[in-house]
Amino acid sequence: MKMTHLIQIRIAALSAFLVFSAAQAVHVDAAIAIVLAPQQVGTGVGTDANREGYRVKVPLPIDGQASAAVRQTLKRISEKTSPAAQRRNRPVVILEFDTRGGQTGRGSELEACMGLARYLRDPDLNRLQTVAYIPQRRDGLGWDNDESMPNGGLNGHAVLVAIAANQIAIDPDAAIGKAGVDDKTADDLHREIYRSIASQGLTTLPVSVALSMLERDQELYRVTDNEGAVSYVNGKTLKEMEASGEPITVVTVTPPGSFSLLTGKELQDFGLVRLLPESRAELARELDLDPSVLQGDPGSDGKWKPLLVTLPPFIDSRTATWVTRSLKQQLGGKEVNLVIFNLGDNLGEEEACLRIGRLIASYDPDEVRTVAFLESSVRGPAGVIALACNQLIMSEDSRLGGDYGQSEVMNENELAGFREEVKRLAEDKESDWSMLQQMLEPSLVVTRYRHQKTGQIRLLCNAEFERIEDPDQWAALGPIGSPEGISPITAEQNGLARTIVSNVEQVKLFYQLDETIPSLAPSKVDRRIAKFAEFLSSPFVSPFLLFGAMFFLSTELSAPGLGVPGFLAVLCFGLFFWSQSLDGNADWLEVIMFVIGAIFIVMEIFVIPGFGLFGIGGIVLVFSSLVLASQSFLVPRSLNEVVEMTYSFVPVIGAGFGVLTAGIVLRNLIPRTPMLRRMILQPRKFVDTGLGGRTDPEAIVDWSYLMGLSGETATRLNPSGKARIQGRVYDVISNGQMLEQGQRVEVIEAIGNRIVVTARPDVNSN
């Protein structure tokens, strides 16, 4: 009893300290807690009547500064909310834990988390509905060396803040638990803090579940009695229930010796959570919020740092490469947080537009807001770029989508491949994919659906509509889209466009941009480089690059040592891959394949003599890399791509002719040209011995094959001299005898270049 009283005193003292610390936090860093303006009813953004909502970003790990900033933000929201607001229509505050950047909450300070958790239980916040949102991590990011949470989630004492909210919304594959991972052991103070937060009012997780996340030795069981009532208990309570003799069904949730770590799917199966959104848009629909409420707002502090990107009328692979490279340079230093794409009368290649769209969708909306301004009609694949942005602003005379006069209709294989690309783009953007696909496939019928309870609007084709969870709750209102494209009014009414303006100057007014917007456009140097790269990558020049590369390489290999031919070969290969890279064809895959193939060939020639696996594999890799570097696809999926692939073999044929020409020239022309003969090794010269034979003075001799053969002396042996054996003259030595010219001899010893002969006693040539 005294121990419990002491713990309560310690908690009270700690709380008083946290309140004092919060009072000192006068300046709140807007990058720590981001609040979006509340959604207003009747704005024509896809719903007829939504609840008021806010999004507050909770940085991880949580420290004192982050805790104070979030509390100040919640206080401002609460103060402008009427205490008389109906409970079911209370404003919703989404506390989004920043797990997308690879953080888990590990390393959060217990005192800071406890202060924020206790504030979430403050009576003044009863006028708000708080939802702890735990999204799945972004692909390609590491996960804080926590292999047990491969899809992201929340652990450490940040879990305490999540269970203090009114609800938990978690991605099905994300996880929550391991609250005590930063502590060697949990003491009574830790247990009392978690028990206090989990037991106050409407909680998200039972006390037993919270404690099992805090303590490694606190096992957790799910018990169902004969009446169907479910409870979560530890091992001690389970033994007491079993001793009572009542029939129960027991399921082990967490065994002894490990922290509780539960995924969203498991939490739903156990009946502990209801909201399992796979995206922010889905969470907004679940809570009857406008999806724009959950968008990031990097300019919430009023400091927009804009950049205007004007795209050319036709967007090809070179444009995509320039945009990608330029935006990486501009956004690398995080000096830009608003990118406006100026579009007008744009067309483009499907692959190039999808590439730019994927780049736009990859930006974190909390750091960079992307806006598409449609100055006039944007048709076909260029519409994907517009819809990939966070916001779409249209001029009064503009149109989105519609027929774009493609030269031929894509077949089903092409459409299937692009559908997968579009779905991945929509997944990154956390949106529906039907309208994106309609930009590539104008004949696709997209229908406007309204949710019968919430009034929310979604634009779905039949294939996407069949995959939603509650299709019976959505009423069809008719198709959207026409051959002439979508008008600004229709786009605004259906949530595609944010607003309608007259020109780009009104876009500046919309974002309250007073200064001139820096513009991003290709410089003269960029245009010259692009033209030079286009010249080198053309089907008329690239074969000659590879022809020269293989010719010079063959020349260099004939005279080992890095000389002028080797330098020219590397230069030609470099220009080929560089030009194809700027053309959007070659990437690291092709370069790595070429390098590995070249290494295999060198190993086959100099390390593993013969013509085996390394030689064949190296040749296949080299020529495959050259083919892939000459085309924009990996495997042909249409007749056009099959035709394009045939042109990809032209540079390879040029490389083959380079090798063949090098062989002919090296053998015949270069040795006869005074200026070029020094580039290669001269062939060995055979000289006339003057004794009726020819010999090679530079050869490394090995006369072992002469053992036992017979011949005759070409000169007198005193005891050395020359002998003619099988038509060739050799330097020989007798075994001590003096032999006359023309005498028959036999080889009795041949070691290295030493040949020993002896006279044949049975034959005398004289």
Buried (B, 14 or more C-beta within 10 A) or exposed (E): EEEEEEBEEBBEEBBEEBEEBBEEBEEBEBBBBBBBEBBEEEBBBBBEEBBBBBBBBBBBBBBBBBBBBBBBBBBBBBEEBEEEBEEEEBBBBBBBBBBBBBBBBBBBBBBBBBBBBBBBBEEEBBBBBBBBBBBBBBEEEEBBEBEBBEBBBBBBBBBBBBBBBBBBBBBBBBBBBBBBBBBEEBEEBBBBBBBBBBEEEEBBBBBBBBBBBBBBEBBBBBBBEEEEEEBBBBBEBBEEBEEEEEEBEEEEBBEEEBBBBBBBBBBBEBEBBEBBBBBBBBBBBBBBBBBBBBBBBBBBEEEBBBBBBBBBEEBBBBBBBBBBEBBEEBBEEEEBBBBBBBBBEBBBBBBBBBBBBBBBBBBEBBBBBBBBBBBEBBBBBBBBBBBBBBBBBBBEEBBBBBEBEBEEEBEEEBBEBBBEBBBBBBBBBBBBBBBBBBBBBBEBEBBBBBBEEBEBBBBBBEEBBEEBEEEEEBEEEEEBBBEEBBBBEBBBBBBBBBBBBEEBEBBBEBBEBEEEBEEBBBEEEEEEBBEBBBEBBEEEBBBBBBBBBBBBBBBBBBBEEEBEBBEBBBBBBEBBBBBBBBBBBBEEEBBEBBEBBBEBBEEBBEEEEEEEEBBEBBBEBBBBBBBBBBBBBEEBBBEBBEEBBEEBBBBBEBBBBBEBBBEEBBEEEBBEEEEBEEBBEEEEEEEEBEEEBEBEEEEEBEBEEBEEBBBBBBBBBEBEBBBBBEEBBBBBBBBEEEBEBBBBBBBEBBEEEEBBBBBBEEEEEE
